[in-house]
Amino acid sequence: MLFKTMLFLISIFQPVAILDKRKQARFDIINNYPYTVWAAAVPGGGKQLNRGETWTLNVNPGTTQARIWARTKCTFDGSGRGKCETGDCGGLLQCKAYGVPPNTLAEYASNQFGNMDFFDTSLVDGFNVPMEFNPTSNGCTHGIKCTADINRQCPRELKALGGYNNPCTVFKTDQYCCNSGKCGPTNYS
């Protein structure tokens, strides 16, 4: 796998000014891998994407706690039931819930504080594929990339089928999950 050139790419296109709360945001989710991935989004569902294919997702203004991720090595029957090696969401092609780790996340919230949109990539649920998340309108020109082959650098105890887990998923302790808000760096930071 050539991680430096092959990415799961998400582009954000906001068709009107951010201050217009009545308009949807558009996400173009592109598979730039040489293999099939099954894109997933909450809200939004899911779709099989072969190499070079795009899934356009329109999202309502004011959407919060939203995620987009790639699932790998999936099999689904004609009714949309099955399972995925990474990022599975209850065995459904059309996700209604977040995926099971490991999966690299693109997270976003629209029309929030000061009518601004926020987005990030996250490894809170581990890592399965490199990802790039780029805005394409409204003057925001800097995207976020997580393009390293992190699987090769992953400590043995965090490895999972098709990727790696974060320490919270594996150890389930406050030291790694930081549920108390009183935690600091760890040996996995």
Residue pairs with C-beta under 8 A, 6 or more apart in sequence:
1 33
1 149
3 130
3 147
3 148
3 149
4 147
5 32
6 32
6 33
6 34
6 130
7 32
7 33
7 129
7 130
7 131
7 132
7 145
7 147
8 29
8 30
8 31
8 32
8 33
8 37
8 39
8 70
8 104
8 129
8 130
8 131
8 132
9 29
9 30
9 31
9 32
9 131
9 132
9 134
10 27
10 28
10 29
10 30
10 68
10 106
10 131
10 132
10 133
10 134
11 27
11 28
11 30
11 134
11 135
11 136
12 25
12 26
12 27
12 108
12 117
12 119
12 133
12 134
12 135
12 136
12 137
13 25
13 26
13 27
13 28
13 136
13 137
14 23
14 25
14 26
14 117
14 135
14 137
14 138
15 23
15 24
15 26
15 137
16 23
17 138
18 111
18 115
18 116
18 117
18 138
19 115
21 61
21 62
21 111
21 115
22 61
23 61
24 58
24 59
24 60
24 61
25 58
25 59
25 61
25 63
25 110
25 117
26 56
26 57
26 58
26 59
27 41
27 44
27 56
27 57
27 58
27 59
27 68
28 54
28 55
28 56
28 57
29 39
29 41
29 47
29 49
29 54
29 55
29 56
29 57
29 68
30 49
30 52
30 53
30 54
31 37
31 39
31 49
31 50
31 51
31 52
31 53
31 54
31 70
32 51
32 52
33 51
33 129
34 51
35 51
36 48
36 49
36 50
36 51
37 49
37 70
37 71
37 72
37 129
38 46
38 47
38 48
38 49
38 70
38 71
38 72
38 74
38 76
38 84
38 87
38 93
39 46
39 47
39 48
39 49
39 55
39 68
39 69
39 70
39 71
40 46
40 68
40 69
40 70
40 71
40 87
40 89
40 95
40 99
41 57
41 66
41 67
41 68
41 69
41 95
42 66
42 67
42 89
42 95
42 96
42 97
42 98
43 59
43 60
43 63
43 66
44 57
44 59
44 66
44 68
44 95
45 93
45 94
45 95
45 96
46 71
46 89
46 92
46 93
46 94
46 95
47 55
47 93
48 74
48 76
48 93
49 55
57 68
59 66
59 108
59 110
60 110
61 110
61 111
62 110
62 111
63 108
63 109
63 110
64 109
64 110
64 112
65 107
65 109
66 107
66 108
66 109
66 110
67 98
67 99
67 105
67 106
67 107
68 105
68 106
68 108
69 87
69 99
69 103
69 104
69 105
69 106
69 125
69 128
70 86
70 87
70 103
70 104
70 128
70 129
70 131
71 84
71 85
71 86
71 87
71 88
71 89
71 99
71 103
72 84
72 85
72 86
72 87
72 128
72 129
72 162
72 163
73 84
73 85
73 86
73 162
74 82
74 83
74 84
74 85
74 88
74 93
75 82
75 83
76 82
76 93
80 92
80 93
80 94
81 91
81 92
81 93
82 91
82 93
83 91
84 99
85 161
85 162
86 99
86 102
86 103
86 128
86 129
86 160
86 161
86 162
86 163
87 99
87 100
87 102
87 103
87 128
88 99
88 100
89 95
89 96
89 97
89 98
89 99
89 100
90 96
90 97
98 125
99 125
101 125
101 126
101 160
101 165
101 166
101 169
102 125
102 126
102 127
102 128
102 160
102 162
102 163
102 164
102 165
102 166
102 169
103 125
103 126
103 127
103 128
103 163
104 121
104 122
104 123
104 125
104 126
104 127
104 128
104 129
104 130
104 131
104 146
104 163
105 121
105 122
105 123
105 124
105 125
106 119
106 120
106 121
106 122
106 131
106 133
107 119
107 120
107 121
107 122
108 117
108 118
108 119
108 120
109 117
109 118
109 119
110 117
111 117
112 118
119 133
119 135
119 144
120 133
120 144
121 131
121 133
121 144
121 145
121 146
123 146
123 150
123 166
124 166
124 168
125 166
125 169
126 158
126 160
126 163
126 164
126 165
126 166
126 169
127 146
127 150
127 151
127 154
127 163
127 164
128 162
128 163
129 163
130 145
130 146
130 147
130 148
130 149
130 150
131 145
131 146
131 147
132 143
132 144
132 145
132 146
132 147
133 143
133 144
133 145
134 143
134 144
135 141
135 142
135 143
150 164
151 159
151 163
151 164
154 164
155 188
157 170
158 164
158 165
158 166
158 167
158 170
158 188
159 165
166 176
166 188
167 176
167 186
167 188
168 176
168 177
168 178
170 176
174 180
174 183
175 183
175 186
176 186
176 188
